[in-house]
């Protein structure tokens, strides 16, 4: 049994938040020209590692859980919007910026989220990129991890697939906190369990395809099979992240180097994988130099 007391939940949340933010800061610089050689030689980017909207939005979720123990969608939407207004140059996508500006201007989040993408809502990977700490917090209750993950995504992602991506990653983080590095002994079983708890649709199908990949599959082969996030939609991002987190669950550094090696939406894929794998390796498995390289977070949770 995994502990369900508030202190244990918060400890897991903070561990995942550190993993997510390190991954975010690690992956972002590889978009810059000239870092290909560093990637080949496995030379980490020069510090400081500036975090993006992945971390900023994850912090909003984490702080709300610390304060209230649940997702209050109205409060979360306002916090997202106010943080964006205060510091908009954090890599927010165009769709997210429009939604958050509307909320900041006073539009109800349900209206703002549904106005995007011809009224269909976003099916992007933003709900998934920020949710691993929530899954860690609710690791003692997988149903709650899924439900609260969906609630956290809905305020910006009205499309069911945008929410399904958050469910899959929240469940993956919860299972990682429960199982630890033994996931790497049978990664397919872990990925299949995530698929079984993901709502039906393209994301669930992609995660199921990832679970069926042969044992010797490289991450490059996996990315060709299920995507690498280059399309910045959840169905192109989540399956690989779940697979990579399971395949490299025993080493935080290896997980991130492998994830960044296939390109795509590298800050987001590394943030997702980092937020999950931190829970399998524990705090002692986070490289101290990488934690120091990540820019200091100006919120108390990031310094815990």
N, C-alpha and C positions, 0 to 999 in steps of 0.2 A: 504493500500500500504506500502511496505517496502522500506526504503530509498535506493537510488542508487548512492548517491554521494560518492566520493572516501574515505572520512573520515569514513562514516558509514560502507562502505564495509570493510575497514581495521579494524575497531573496531570489527566487527563480525569475521573476519579472526583470529584476535589475541585471542579472547575469545575461539573459537574452538580449536586453537592451544594449549592453556593452558589446555583445557579439554582433548585433545588427549594426550598430554605429561604426564599429571597426571595419566591418565588411563594406559598408557604405563609403567610408572615407578611403579605404584601400582600393575599391573598384573605380571610383570616379576619375582619378588621374590618368587611367589607362585610355581614356578618350583622347588625350592630348597626343599630338604627333611626336614621334621620336621615342616613345616608351616601349616600342616593340622589342628592342634589344634588352631592355630591363626585364621584360616578360620572359624572354628566352633564357636569360641568365638567372632568373628569379631574384632580381634585385628589387626590393620593395621601393615604392615611390618615396621621394624625399618628404620628410615631415615639414610642416604640419599637414595632416590629412583633413581637409575641410569636408564636413558632412553636408548632405543634401536634404531635400524635402522628405526623403525616406525616414531619416532620423528625427527631423523636426516633428513630423506627424506621429511617429511612434512615441515620442516624448509626450505628446498631448494625450494619447491613449494611456500611457503608463501613469501619468500624473492623475488622470481621472480614476483609474483603478485603485491607486494608492489612497485617494481621498474618499471614494465612495464604494469601491468593490464591485462596481457594475458600470455598464456603458449607458450613460444618459445622452441620447442622441442629440437633443437640442443643445446641451452644454458642449458636447464634443464638436458639433458643427461650428459653433461660435468660436471655440478655441482654435480650431483649424484656421478659420477665416482671420482671426485677429493676429495669429502668428504669421500668416502669409502677409498681411498688411504691414506688419512691423519689420519683416525681413523677406521681401519677395524674391531676392536673387539667390534662391537655393535650389534651382533646377526644376521648379514646378513645370509640368507640362501645360500646354495651352488650354486644354480642356479643364484641367484642375484650376488654373488661374481664373478662368471665367466663372466657374461655379463658386469659388471662394470669394471673388469680388462681389458677386450677386448676394451671397449670404452676408458679407460685411455691410452691404448697402441696405440690408433689411429684408431681403427675400427669405421666406421660409425655406429651409434646406430641402424639403421634399419637392418644392417647386423648382428650386435652382438645379438640383441634381437631375431632374427629369427634362429640363429644357435642353440639355446637351445632346448632341448627336441625333438631331432630328426627332427629339422626344423619346428616344429609346434608352437614354442613359448610358453612362460609360461602362464598357467592359474591359477597361484598361487594368494594368497590374498594380495600381496605386493602393487598392484595398489590401492586396496580399503583401506588399512591400513593408508595411508598417505593423503587421499584426502578430508577429512571432512572440513578442513579450506578453501579449494577451493570452496566447495559447499556453505559454509557460505558467502564467498566473492561474489559469483554470485547468492545470494538468491533472488535478484530482477529479475532474468531472468532464469527460470528453463531450457530452451533450452540451454542457454550458460553454465549453470552448468553441464549439461549432456555432451555437446560437449567438453568443456575444461577438464572435468574429464577424458574423453576417451583419449584426447591428452596427459594428464599427465601420464597416465598408459602405453600408447603405446611405450614409449621410452625403457621400460624394459619388457613389456608384449605384445608380438606380437599376442598371441592367443586372439580371440574375447572374450572369457569368462574372461580372465584377465582384459580386458578393460570394459566388462559389469559390473564386480564387482565394479570398480571405478565409473561407471555411477550411479549405484544404491546408493552407499554411498554418492556421491556428491548431488544427488537429495534428499536423506533423510536429509542431513544436511541443504540444502536450504529450504526444507519444514519445518524443525524444527525451523529455524530462523524466518520463516514467522508465524508459528502457536503458538509456545510457549508451555507451559505445558498442555494446553487443549488437546494436542494429547493423553494424558493418559485417557481422558474421552471416547475416541473411537479409541483405538490403531489399531484395524483392518482396519479402514478406511484409516489411515495413511499408513499402510503397503501395502494396496491394491493400493494406489496412487503411491507408489514407484514401485511396481510391474508393473503397467501400463506404467511407463516411463523407464523401464529397457528393453534392447534389448532381443528379444526372445532367449531362450536357457535354460540350466539347472539352472542358477542363477535366471532368471525370474520365472521359475517354482517353485523353492524353496521359493522365497519371496511370491509368490501367495499361496503356501501351508501354510506358516506362517500366512498370512492374514486370512486364513480360520480356524485357530485353535480356539477352543471354548474359551469363555471369562475367564473361570476359570483355564485355562491351566497354570501349573507351568513352570518355566524356565527349570527344568529338563525334563519335558515332551516335551517342545518345542525343546530342544537340541536333544532328541531322534528322533523327527520327522524330523528335518531339518539340524542337524549337529551342532558341537561346534567348528569347526576350527581345530580339531585334524589332519585332512588330509592336512592342510596348503594349500588348494586350495580355490578359491573364492566361488565356489558353496557350499562348506561345512562350510563357515564362514559368508558370507554376510547375508543370510536369518535370522539367529539367532540374529545377531547384529541389524538389522533393527527392528525385533520384540522386542528385549529387550529395545532398545532406546525408542520405542513407549510405551511399557508397563510400564516402570519406568521413564517416562519423567519428573515427578514432583520432583524427588530427585536424585541428582548426586551420593551421597554415596550409596543409595539403588541400583541404576542401576549398579554400579561397583561391589558391593558385590554380587548381584545376578549373574552378568555375570561371575565373577571369580569362583563362586560356582560350575559351571558345567565343569570346567577343559578345556581341549583342548588347543588351541594356545592363552594362557591367556593374554600375553602382547598385542597381536594384537586385540583380541576381546575387551579387555578393552579400548585400544586406540581408536578403531572405535566408541564404545558406548560412551566413554567420549567425543570425539570430537563432537558428535551429541547432547548429553544431555546437555552439557555446553550451547548450544544455546537455550535450552528450559528453563533452570533455571536462566540464566544470571550470570554475574560475582559475584553477591552476593550469588549465590547458590553454588559456588565452596568452599569447606571447606578450610579455611585459613591454617590450619595445614597441609593439604595434598599438597597445593601449595608450602608451605615452605619445605616440605619433598622431593619434586621432586628436583633433582639436579639442580643447577643454569644453565640455558642454556647460552652458551657462545656467543649467537647471539642476536642482539638488539631486534628482534621481541619477543623472549622468555621472555624478561624482561619488555615488555610494560605493 
